[in-house]
Amino acid sequence: MTREPLPDTGPPTRTTDLRMAGEWLARHDLADTHPTPLLASRLAVRRRARLATYVILAALIIVSALAATSAFGGLPLPLPALAASVAGLLLAQSLIDRWVRRVDQRAGATLSRRAAHTIQPGWQAVLGRPYAVFAVAAFAGALVLAASALAVPDPTVRQLAVVVLIGLLGATAITALQLRHLLSFPVVAEDEESLAADVIMRVEDARELTTPNVQWSLPVVLVGTAPGWWNAAAVAYLLLSLAACVALHARTPSCATVARRAMSVR
């Protein structure tokens, strides 16, 4: 990993970013690695991008809730307006991913040399089959739950189900964009230490993306309005998927261990 700041790395790295980079390295069994401005800037932009993504997903949930309730003048938010809002949030997410990719590209341009064993981890190395299965199952469960509400005779419940379905599809599209970016951007590393940090970042981001926050949140829009059997199914889905998520995090290897395994396959 580069030990001195290079002349064209951009604005000076803040002391706080360097300190947080050191803490990040220590949490991932890389305490002996010196936090460099390059790593600090990459981690800092990811923290800010992650916060922006949370805001986007929160906006998606809020817009879905507005579509399910009365808005100005007592009129519900039209479904075309909801679809346009989801499209705007998807565009915002793509711009955030582009921002992160530009920071990585600038960081890669400052490297004096590339890692001796350059790798491009695939989805199995970065995400892993258990997390992929969990993500698909969580989405499928939420989709089935929302679709089942379309069979309820109450027109209000059916309209809310459409709102939830649009929100779920929009959130899934956002996650797909993030995963595509995560798996496609090139490795930014010039030695074994920076290569390990790069792969750990990918694994960490992938695991966070599989946490079904939106899938757990959006069905709440229907709770209380849908029939009792649907409410019971929603609670069961939430408890089962939450238990599966906790077990997955407890039983799978750490991000650092997964990254080392990926690096060993050359």
Secondary structure, 3 states (H helix, E strand, C coil): CCCCCCCCCCCCCCHHHHHHHHHHHHHCCCCCCCCCHHHHHHHHHHHHHHHHHHHHHHHHHHHHHHHHCECHHHCECCHHHHHHHHHHHHHHHHHHHHHHHHHHHHHHHCCCCCCCCCCCCCHHHHCCHHHHHHHHHHHHHHHHHHHHHHHCCCHHHHHHHHHHHHHHHHHHHHHHHHHHHHHHCCCCCCCHHHHHHHHHHHHHHHHHHCCCHHHHHHHHHCCCCCCHHHHHHHHHHHHHHHHHHHHHHHHCCCHHHHHHHHHHCC
